[in-house]
Amino acid sequence: MPNSPSLTQRPEWQRLEQLRQPLSGITMRTLFDGDPERASRYLVRAAGLTLDFSRNRLNDDILSALTDLADACGLEAKREALFSGARVNLTEQRPALHTALRAPTDSDPVRVEGEDVLPEVHATLDRMEQLVEDVQQGRKTGHTGKAFTDLVSIGIGGSFLGPKLATEALVPFHQGSLRCHFVANIDGTDIQRTLADLNPETTLFLVQSKSFRTQETRENSLVARHWLVDGLGDESATEGHFLAVTTNTEGAADFGIRVDNQFPMWDWVGGRYSLWSAIGLPIAFVIGMSRFRELLAGAHAMDEHFREAPSDRNLPVLMAMLSVWYNNFWGAQSHVVVPYDEYLRFLPEHLQQLDMESNGKRVQQDGSPVAVDTGPVLWGGVGANGQHAYHQLIHQGTRLIPADFIVPLRSHNPVASHHAALYANCLAQARAMMAGKTEAEAEQELLASGLSAEEARWLAPHKTIPGNRPCNLLTMDQLTPATLGALIALYEHRTFVQSVIWGIDCFDQWGVELGKQIGQHILPRLLEGAPEGTAGDSATDHMIDLFRRANGL
Ligand SMILES: O=P(O)(O)OC[C@H]1O[C@](O)(CO)[C@@H](O)[C@@H]1O
């Protein structure tokens, strides 16, 4: 079904266009000056997170027009369809039930094809718990009877980024001595470097692949298996050292992973939404299962908030609608996410897949072209490092780049006054983006520093910061499994809400398939030479030729 006959013809859309005009001449500075309550009015707490969205090109009329637009696009019904297991992924005819993965045991049934999925979800969590304990307590050992010291998780995309983010983000909660490594890339350096320091006797491999068909994961798993069998001198060693998480039981069994060493994935979980399933095993291995359940509980708290809170107090809805506001009404082409927390350094990478694989779409659900821009480029990196790299562009570049700054109130590593300094940096960036520095202020400062009037006038434009650039501030008491769960779930729902407005399917990813197909066509030509004809075009043929010559093929 089309999302709407025409999004831009909706009265709510046109109202936003009208409201945008007068706001062009008003700065956020003025909005703050005219409203002492602004900071507290535009602040919402939920699921252990606090969103301060006061530094936006926003007033109450715009806020209600944005939420009206969400209503008009059918957000409420579509959200219920999502949670209740309807086939919201239309092109693949599947539900997208990541929320069921974190639903508590006493939840109402969530049915797929008439069957409640929750019992299997919880049985899988219990199996994960058993495995984690068996490995941690040395009950499950390697082929030679030694306890496992290292876990190598092999997977890519959603079977990698979420677990990688969470295992790193939750380092302060690590327990036990199992070290966790990730191998994703088909670049041989990745697996070579990882295996270099490991002992086959004490290394456990976890092959993470929903499809069990992904080239990178398959090839890396084969290399790992050779390394293990070579190292232990026994073909049958694979059995005790390999686990899999997949929907493709047969594929994993053909590889040599017994069914009882496999954990299920389900068609109704998208790869980029899967860290809550057994794909989260690396997280469970390092933080323990009770902490893993806290991660799920945090995400569930955000699910409840998203489902129940009114739109103008609803974190995912607010963040999504602000993104639509800048993307579609102010021409923003990208969105930057800056966590002021070293432990969250892989968050932007995870969000890139979540957001761009979901909302990088050009047609609506009915196949007709979208009338407006969809997902912007999401990028970012850890603060304060980015301040000394790309923040120049954010402050003085010609493009509008809305930002999310994420900063916990308390650090796990309270070294000297570092955390206060980090927090100060975060607030300073938010203030600088919002308030900027006028040319008159810049000139005044230069005069005060002893420059002549002429010099000050010349230099002032270079020192002027336009300001009026929007940012959200997201904070939490401390980064914990629960607050991390809530944070990731917040961005998942933000992604979904945007897709509802644009009328696109945020749960498929057909765009990544063509490259895979072409790659399969090119690989044999690289290795075996060109049979008749071309690989597709002369430029590709030329590069194939260069490769073969450089590698003596
Ligand atoms: O878990 P799999 O099936 O190996 O897929 C890995 C990743 O590949 C993709 O399909 C994209 O190529 C992602 O959506 C997915 O997370």
The ligand as a Gaussian input file, in Angstrom:
#p B3LYP/6-31G(d) Opt

LIG

0 1
 O       24.195000     -12.511000       8.913000
 P       24.488000     -12.656000       7.458000
 O       23.442000     -13.428000       6.725000
 O       25.851000     -13.239000       7.242000
 O       24.476000     -11.224000       6.802000
 C       25.373000     -10.232000       7.208000
 C       24.960000      -8.865000       6.752000
 O       24.878000      -8.812000       5.339000
 C       23.808000      -7.964000       4.941000
 O       22.830000      -8.746000       4.377000
 C       24.247000      -6.929000       3.957000
 O       25.084000      -7.447000       3.000000
 C       23.331000      -7.317000       6.241000
 O       22.048000      -6.882000       6.181000
 C       23.617000      -8.388000       7.224000
 O       23.621000      -7.901000       8.533000

